[in-house]
Amino acid sequence: MHYVLLLVVAAVPVILAITLHEAAHGYAALALGDDTARRMGRLSLNPLRHIDQFGTLILPGLLLLFQALTFGRVLFMFGWAKPVPVSAWRFRHPRQGMAVVAAAGPAMNFLLAWLAALCLIHAVPRLPEAPGDIADQMLSLFLLSNLVLGLFNLLPIPPLDGGRIVVGILPEPLALAWAKLERAGIVLVLLVVFLLPRILGEMGIAWDPVGHALNRIVPWAVNVVYRLAGDGS
């Protein structure tokens, strides 16, 4: 029963963060004139419509199991959903339109993190002890998941949102060259962010620039979000 509760507490915030991130892309595209996501049934807040079998279920589940057995608690979660389909040619300015659509995902995550902080400051302290503890854990992980997801996606590597934002603001020749990275982008992300630091670590070489950056930026971002939510401590 303990592990079932741990699964719910850990998985629900992550799935919601990923789902609303993807939905934000779809609604931004619709606002700019592209209804592809709506026609394909992906303009939805229903998590089931955005679930990627491996990225949304298997990988977070394995991370949860590993951390539960190793540390007895959840320290970090990561995953992704099926990308919302977007037809950039429907935008008046396709590159810039895609940049706006890409930015909508992290923007949604930062908004959700702020809302979670509001609840943690003003609502959770008024709850009874046991429900308050569970709500505190879920909201804390929801806040952290949204900040990590939003910041990670701002890395300037296609197909991450940051890469598409860069493509939208660079001069066209440079933008076209940068966009070509999308074919190998996810491999670059997995290699540079996850695999290479672990391999070098086994060799005694400390090299994890993204991890070190997140370790510095995330605590700062958490502090900023709490201050924006009215916590003056």
Contacts in CASP RR format, 6 or more apart in sequence:
PFRMAT RR
TARGET T0000
AUTHOR 0000-0000-0000
METHOD contacts of the structure
MODEL  1
MHYVLLLVVAAVPVILAITLHEAAHGYAALALGDDTARRMGRLSLNPLRH
IDQFGTLILPGLLLLFQALTFGRVLFMFGWAKPVPVSAWRFRHPRQGMAV
VAAAGPAMNFLLAWLAALCLIHAVPRLPEAPGDIADQMLSLFLLSNLVLG
LFNLLPIPPLDGGRIVVGILPEPLALAWAKLERAGIVLVLLVVFLLPRIL
GEMGIAWDPVGHALNRIVPWAVNVVYRLAGDGS
3 68 0 8 1.000
5 134 0 8 1.000
6 64 0 8 1.000
6 68 0 8 1.000
6 74 0 8 1.000
7 61 0 8 1.000
7 64 0 8 1.000
9 74 0 8 1.000
9 134 0 8 1.000
9 137 0 8 1.000
9 138 0 8 1.000
9 141 0 8 1.000
10 60 0 8 1.000
10 64 0 8 1.000
10 74 0 8 1.000
10 77 0 8 1.000
10 141 0 8 1.000
11 60 0 8 1.000
11 61 0 8 1.000
11 64 0 8 1.000
12 138 0 8 1.000
13 138 0 8 1.000
13 139 0 8 1.000
13 141 0 8 1.000
13 142 0 8 1.000
13 145 0 8 1.000
14 60 0 8 1.000
14 77 0 8 1.000
14 79 0 8 1.000
14 141 0 8 1.000
14 145 0 8 1.000
15 47 0 8 1.000
15 51 0 8 1.000
15 56 0 8 1.000
15 60 0 8 1.000
16 47 0 8 1.000
16 112 0 8 1.000
16 142 0 8 1.000
17 109 0 8 1.000
17 112 0 8 1.000
17 142 0 8 1.000
17 145 0 8 1.000
17 146 0 8 1.000
17 149 0 8 1.000
18 47 0 8 1.000
18 50 0 8 1.000
18 56 0 8 1.000
18 79 0 8 1.000
18 80 0 8 1.000
18 81 0 8 1.000
18 149 0 8 1.000
19 45 0 8 1.000
19 46 0 8 1.000
19 47 0 8 1.000
19 50 0 8 1.000
19 81 0 8 1.000
20 45 0 8 1.000
20 108 0 8 1.000
20 109 0 8 1.000
20 112 0 8 1.000
21 81 0 8 1.000
21 105 0 8 1.000
21 106 0 8 1.000
21 108 0 8 1.000
21 109 0 8 1.000
21 149 0 8 1.000
21 150 0 8 1.000
21 153 0 8 1.000
22 42 0 8 1.000
22 50 0 8 1.000
22 81 0 8 1.000
22 82 0 8 1.000
22 83 0 8 1.000
22 84 0 8 1.000
22 105 0 8 1.000
23 43 0 8 1.000
23 44 0 8 1.000
23 45 0 8 1.000
23 50 0 8 1.000
23 84 0 8 1.000
23 108 0 8 1.000
24 104 0 8 1.000
24 105 0 8 1.000
24 107 0 8 1.000
24 108 0 8 1.000
25 37 0 8 1.000
25 83 0 8 1.000
25 84 0 8 1.000
25 86 0 8 1.000
25 101 0 8 1.000
25 102 0 8 1.000
25 104 0 8 1.000
25 105 0 8 1.000
26 37 0 8 1.000
26 38 0 8 1.000
26 42 0 8 1.000
26 43 0 8 1.000
26 84 0 8 1.000
26 86 0 8 1.000
26 101 0 8 1.000
26 104 0 8 1.000
27 43 0 8 1.000
27 104 0 8 1.000
28 100 0 8 1.000
28 101 0 8 1.000
28 103 0 8 1.000
28 104 0 8 1.000
28 105 0 8 1.000
29 36 0 8 1.000
29 37 0 8 1.000
29 84 0 8 1.000
29 86 0 8 1.000
29 101 0 8 1.000
30 37 0 8 1.000
30 38 0 8 1.000
30 43 0 8 1.000
32 90 0 8 1.000
32 91 0 8 1.000
32 92 0 8 1.000
32 97 0 8 1.000
32 100 0 8 1.000
32 101 0 8 1.000
33 90 0 8 1.000
33 91 0 8 1.000
34 86 0 8 1.000
34 87 0 8 1.000
34 88 0 8 1.000
34 90 0 8 1.000
34 91 0 8 1.000
35 43 0 8 1.000
36 85 0 8 1.000
36 86 0 8 1.000
36 87 0 8 1.000
36 90 0 8 1.000
37 43 0 8 1.000
37 84 0 8 1.000
37 85 0 8 1.000
37 86 0 8 1.000
40 85 0 8 1.000
41 49 0 8 1.000
42 49 0 8 1.000
42 50 0 8 1.000
42 82 0 8 1.000
42 84 0 8 1.000
42 85 0 8 1.000
43 84 0 8 1.000
44 50 0 8 1.000
47 56 0 8 1.000
50 56 0 8 1.000
50 81 0 8 1.000
50 82 0 8 1.000
50 84 0 8 1.000
51 57 0 8 1.000
51 81 0 8 1.000
51 82 0 8 1.000
52 80 0 8 1.000
52 81 0 8 1.000
52 82 0 8 1.000
55 79 0 8 1.000
55 80 0 8 1.000
55 81 0 8 1.000
56 79 0 8 1.000
56 80 0 8 1.000
56 81 0 8 1.000
59 78 0 8 1.000
59 79 0 8 1.000
60 77 0 8 1.000
60 78 0 8 1.000
60 79 0 8 1.000
63 76 0 8 1.000
63 77 0 8 1.000
63 78 0 8 1.000
64 74 0 8 1.000
64 77 0 8 1.000
67 73 0 8 1.000
67 74 0 8 1.000
67 75 0 8 1.000
67 76 0 8 1.000
68 74 0 8 1.000
74 141 0 8 1.000
76 148 0 8 1.000
77 141 0 8 1.000
77 145 0 8 1.000
78 148 0 8 1.000
83 159 0 8 1.000
86 98 0 8 1.000
86 101 0 8 1.000
88 94 0 8 1.000
88 95 0 8 1.000
88 97 0 8 1.000
88 98 0 8 1.000
91 97 0 8 1.000
91 98 0 8 1.000
95 167 0 8 1.000
95 168 0 8 1.000
95 172 0 8 1.000
95 175 0 8 1.000
96 168 0 8 1.000
96 169 0 8 1.000
97 168 0 8 1.000
98 164 0 8 1.000
98 167 0 8 1.000
98 168 0 8 1.000
99 164 0 8 1.000
99 165 0 8 1.000
99 167 0 8 1.000
99 168 0 8 1.000
99 169 0 8 1.000
101 164 0 8 1.000
102 161 0 8 1.000
102 162 0 8 1.000
102 163 0 8 1.000
102 164 0 8 1.000
102 165 0 8 1.000
103 161 0 8 1.000
103 165 0 8 1.000
105 150 0 8 1.000
105 153 0 8 1.000
105 161 0 8 1.000
106 149 0 8 1.000
106 150 0 8 1.000
106 151 0 8 1.000
106 153 0 8 1.000
106 154 0 8 1.000
106 161 0 8 1.000
106 162 0 8 1.000
109 146 0 8 1.000
109 147 0 8 1.000
109 149 0 8 1.000
109 150 0 8 1.000
109 153 0 8 1.000
110 146 0 8 1.000
110 147 0 8 1.000
110 150 0 8 1.000
110 225 0 8 1.000
112 142 0 8 1.000
112 146 0 8 1.000
113 142 0 8 1.000
113 143 0 8 1.000
113 146 0 8 1.000
113 147 0 8 1.000
113 221 0 8 1.000
113 225 0 8 1.000
114 225 0 8 1.000
114 228 0 8 1.000
114 229 0 8 1.000
116 139 0 8 1.000
116 140 0 8 1.000
116 142 0 8 1.000
116 143 0 8 1.000
116 146 0 8 1.000
117 143 0 8 1.000
117 225 0 8 1.000
117 226 0 8 1.000
117 228 0 8 1.000
117 229 0 8 1.000
117 231 0 8 1.000
118 229 0 8 1.000
118 230 0 8 1.000
119 135 0 8 1.000
119 139 0 8 1.000
120 136 0 8 1.000
120 139 0 8 1.000
120 140 0 8 1.000
120 143 0 8 1.000
120 229 0 8 1.000
121 226 0 8 1.000
121 229 0 8 1.000
121 230 0 8 1.000
121 231 0 8 1.000
123 135 0 8 1.000
124 132 0 8 1.000
124 135 0 8 1.000
124 136 0 8 1.000
124 139 0 8 1.000
127 135 0 8 1.000
143 222 0 8 1.000
143 225 0 8 1.000
144 218 0 8 1.000
144 222 0 8 1.000
147 218 0 8 1.000
147 221 0 8 1.000
147 222 0 8 1.000
147 225 0 8 1.000
148 214 0 8 1.000
148 218 0 8 1.000
150 161 0 8 1.000
151 214 0 8 1.000
151 217 0 8 1.000
151 218 0 8 1.000
151 221 0 8 1.000
152 160 0 8 1.000
152 210 0 8 1.000
152 214 0 8 1.000
153 160 0 8 1.000
153 161 0 8 1.000
153 162 0 8 1.000
154 160 0 8 1.000
154 161 0 8 1.000
154 162 0 8 1.000
154 165 0 8 1.000
155 162 0 8 1.000
155 163 0 8 1.000
155 189 0 8 1.000
155 193 0 8 1.000
155 210 0 8 1.000
156 162 0 8 1.000
156 163 0 8 1.000
156 165 0 8 1.000
156 166 0 8 1.000
157 163 0 8 1.000
157 181 0 8 1.000
157 185 0 8 1.000
157 188 0 8 1.000
157 189 0 8 1.000
158 164 0 8 1.000
158 166 0 8 1.000
158 167 0 8 1.000
158 178 0 8 1.000
158 179 0 8 1.000
158 181 0 8 1.000
158 182 0 8 1.000
158 185 0 8 1.000
159 182 0 8 1.000
159 185 0 8 1.000
159 186 0 8 1.000
160 185 0 8 1.000
160 189 0 8 1.000
163 178 0 8 1.000
163 181 0 8 1.000
166 175 0 8 1.000
166 178 0 8 1.000
167 175 0 8 1.000
167 178 0 8 1.000
167 179 0 8 1.000
168 175 0 8 1.000
169 175 0 8 1.000
170 178 0 8 1.000
181 188 0 8 1.000
192 210 0 8 1.000
193 210 0 8 1.000
193 211 0 8 1.000
196 207 0 8 1.000
197 207 0 8 1.000
197 208 0 8 1.000
197 210 0 8 1.000
197 211 0 8 1.000
200 206 0 8 1.000
200 207 0 8 1.000
201 207 0 8 1.000
226 232 0 8 1.000
END
